[in-house]
Amino acid sequence: MFEGYSLAELGSIFAMQGFAGLILFSVFVLMALGLAIIFGQMGVINMAHGEFMILGAYVTYLCSNVISSTVPALFPAYFFIAMILAFFASGALGMLVEWGMIRFLYRRPLDTLLATWGLSLILQQVFRSVFGAREVGVVLPDWLMGSVAVTDTIEVPINGLFVMALTIAITVVIYTVMFRSRWGQGVRAVMQNRVMAGAVGINTEKVDRYTFGLGCGIAGVAGSAFTMVGSTGPTSGQLYIVDTFLVVVFGGAQSLIGTIASAFTISQAQSTMEFFLSGSTAKVLTLLTVVVILMLRPQGLFVLKVRR
Amino acid sequence: MSSDKFDAGKPVGGLPSPLRRKLLLGMAALPAVGLLPRGALAQALPTDAVNTTKLAVTDSTVKVGILHSTTGTMAISETGSVQAEKLAIAQINEMGGVLGRKIEVIQEDGASDWPTFAEKARKLLVEDKVAAVFGCWTSASRKAVLPVFEQYNGMLYYPTFYEGLEQSKNVIYTGQEATQQILAGLDWVTKEKGAKSFFLIGSDYIWPRTSNKIARKHIEMKGQKVVGEEYFPLGHTQFNSVINKIKLTKPDVIYASVVGGSNVAFYKQMKAAGIDLNKQVLMTISVTEDEMLGIGGENIAGAYACMKYFQSLQNPNNEKFVAAFKKMWGANSVIGDVTQAGYLGPWLWKLTVEKAQSFDIDKIAAASNGIEFTGAPEGYVRVHENHHLWSKTRVGRARPDGQFDVVYETADLIEPNPFPKGYQ
């Protein structure tokens, strides 16, 4: 497929392709971070994760409509406001769900799967009733669309760069919160041994609620960011859920580093294979590889060493 | 949904009322001049005579079914068809119904789930004994209900453009089959844009694959080249790799049949990657005004779509249709190709019933051949003996406001050819 191209042309295509892989990597990390906290740290299988993302996307949609009709001068920057609102909207709904549903199911992980799946169906129908069955178009500020020409032949999409920057920022924040703050220490303590954590004076119920809220809030931010690259409709969340679980499970459920490593492996493999093979074949090969590796290493790529 | 919402005799046309009254009086007088007084129509055609197969037909009413997904993934696409079918039925009722009988609608929800479609189809045919069903959208749902319609001898009016390779006594296909949508568009882009190389990209299921198979044959028969053919799973959201591949192969035309949520991702990412659709020719057979809502006009402006109908089409039928549609379903509603095809269904059925002077399925199936509908928003359509429609192919260019400029239409109606020889 490369006959008739100059070396320079090939070089720039490969550079752009490398970049495409990095963008996919950022997208994967962003969608998986929230789930990694909820599934990895709390052991809750949240099938409604995609719907929390779409809630963030709808918040962005509302925000773009409201701001462009009331204060159009603010429009170029509305995306930041939208992301913050999305975080709080999804986070608040997450805490509500934890309080009303999840907390009764902590000892029955398989039941959470069913309950959250039901929740995802309910949320989809709510979106459909409120926003209509059709997809909505989120208008983006001009500066987010288009590409930066690095050289004459290498072009890098701006929204890709934006997602990458956002992913790095959120990852740093999560890392600091989970591993460098006292609250994060409490979260990890509760997950490792709930009874002991309670015995030393940690309010485990509160920790659970905020952790679940944090995970859902990050999902909301991710959903808000994905209005740049994907669709916003009642069932769009379903587009992300499989990849998200794949990344988290493959990385080793309890390890945030594992999530990042697995997002990197899967995204690079998929994007490279998509370039040389066809789209569907690439997906099949990626899934097969993941299945084989999980057969050899059922706990995922990275494992926390915990005394049971 | 209850049916009485639509037979209240609500004016739909939007004419000033004295004029409408005159028109109605005139219309009411027509049968008197011709054959029979209007009120006597139902008695003149006793139910025993027009309905020998125990369908749900009385002296004053006839029941039909609408079977689409109003919940689930496909609700996005099927909503428009439901609206168009209800509009057509309301208009027909306002004109006095079919053979003097008012149409009552029984609506069922297929819920985007193919077994549910089959089950609801059986319910409509066996329990409700409806005289016709307007419904289905995806090929998968049509394939699921087809055996039911054939077993219980029902009549389905199917609105979507589809891959062809099917023909049934019990189905009227009001959308275009693949060759009607593809060939004329390819010829146009070759002639107008001097296209020599094509990159085919689609979602991975039967319709894009069959369509691209036909497109590839046609392209290669004319000595042009396909430089790439790619499929992505339904719901795929990352197209950066294939966009690089498109940049590498530099095709004259990108030929796209990506559907659903993937569509939005595909066009947004192309724009972000710096592919300017005003310079790079892109032709799609899967984006209508409906899809443009989600994609955003600014992300797809400049692309060409190959359809048989666009909302911006200029003819008196269409102006009336668009006005009535917006009056019934809101000023912001948009009308895509399939929505218009959905609107044709009830009208074609009415015309067929009147030609056959009967509601019996067998008589309708036989009478369908040659039925003409001059009031079609797309202009004029005629039913072929293979139960598909003769219709024109048109090319539209996407505008930032979500509408299309019609840039080309075929001079003649294109013959439907669901089993194209040499293309399989």
Chai-1 contact restraints between the chains, C-beta under 6 A:
chainA,res_idxA,chainB,res_idxB,connection_type,confidence,min_distance_angstrom,max_distance_angstrom,comment,restraint_id
A,I13,B,N244,contact,1.0,0.0,6.0,A-B,restraint_1
A,I13,B,L248,contact,1.0,0.0,6.0,A-B,restraint_2
A,M16,B,N244,contact,1.0,0.0,6.0,A-B,restraint_3
A,Q17,B,N244,contact,1.0,0.0,6.0,A-B,restraint_4
A,A20,B,N240,contact,1.0,0.0,6.0,A-B,restraint_5
A,A20,B,S241,contact,1.0,0.0,6.0,A-B,restraint_6
A,I23,B,N240,contact,1.0,0.0,6.0,A-B,restraint_7
A,L24,B,Q238,contact,1.0,0.0,6.0,A-B,restraint_8
A,A133,B,A75,contact,1.0,0.0,6.0,A-B,restraint_9
A,A133,B,I76,contact,1.0,0.0,6.0,A-B,restraint_10
A,A133,B,T79,contact,1.0,0.0,6.0,A-B,restraint_11
A,R134,B,I76,contact,1.0,0.0,6.0,A-B,restraint_12
A,R134,B,L293,contact,1.0,0.0,6.0,A-B,restraint_13
A,E135,B,I76,contact,1.0,0.0,6.0,A-B,restraint_14
A,E135,B,G294,contact,1.0,0.0,6.0,A-B,restraint_15
A,G137,B,L293,contact,1.0,0.0,6.0,A-B,restraint_16
A,G137,B,G294,contact,1.0,0.0,6.0,A-B,restraint_17
A,G137,B,G296,contact,1.0,0.0,6.0,A-B,restraint_18
A,M145,B,K271,contact,1.0,0.0,6.0,A-B,restraint_19
A,S147,B,A273,contact,1.0,0.0,6.0,A-B,restraint_20
A,S147,B,G274,contact,1.0,0.0,6.0,A-B,restraint_21
A,E155,B,G274,contact,1.0,0.0,6.0,A-B,restraint_22
A,P157,B,A272,contact,1.0,0.0,6.0,A-B,restraint_23
A,P157,B,A273,contact,1.0,0.0,6.0,A-B,restraint_24
A,N159,B,A272,contact,1.0,0.0,6.0,A-B,restraint_25
A,V229,B,A265,contact,1.0,0.0,6.0,A-B,restraint_26
A,V229,B,K268,contact,1.0,0.0,6.0,A-B,restraint_27
A,V229,B,Q269,contact,1.0,0.0,6.0,A-B,restraint_28
A,G230,B,T237,contact,1.0,0.0,6.0,A-B,restraint_29
A,G230,B,A265,contact,1.0,0.0,6.0,A-B,restraint_30
A,S231,B,G261,contact,1.0,0.0,6.0,A-B,restraint_31
A,S231,B,V264,contact,1.0,0.0,6.0,A-B,restraint_32
A,S231,B,G294,contact,1.0,0.0,6.0,A-B,restraint_33
A,G233,B,I76,contact,1.0,0.0,6.0,A-B,restraint_34
A,T235,B,T73,contact,1.0,0.0,6.0,A-B,restraint_35
A,S236,B,G261,contact,1.0,0.0,6.0,A-B,restraint_36
A,L239,B,G235,contact,1.0,0.0,6.0,A-B,restraint_37
A,L239,B,T237,contact,1.0,0.0,6.0,A-B,restraint_38
A,L239,B,G261,contact,1.0,0.0,6.0,A-B,restraint_39
A,S271,B,S241,contact,1.0,0.0,6.0,A-B,restraint_40
A,E274,B,S241,contact,1.0,0.0,6.0,A-B,restraint_41
A,F275,B,S241,contact,1.0,0.0,6.0,A-B,restraint_42
A,S278,B,E230,contact,1.0,0.0,6.0,A-B,restraint_43
A,G279,B,E230,contact,1.0,0.0,6.0,A-B,restraint_44
A,G279,B,Y231,contact,1.0,0.0,6.0,A-B,restraint_45
A,G279,B,F232,contact,1.0,0.0,6.0,A-B,restraint_46
A,S280,B,D204,contact,1.0,0.0,6.0,A-B,restraint_47
A,S280,B,Y231,contact,1.0,0.0,6.0,A-B,restraint_48
A,S280,B,P233,contact,1.0,0.0,6.0,A-B,restraint_49
A,K283,B,P233,contact,1.0,0.0,6.0,A-B,restraint_50
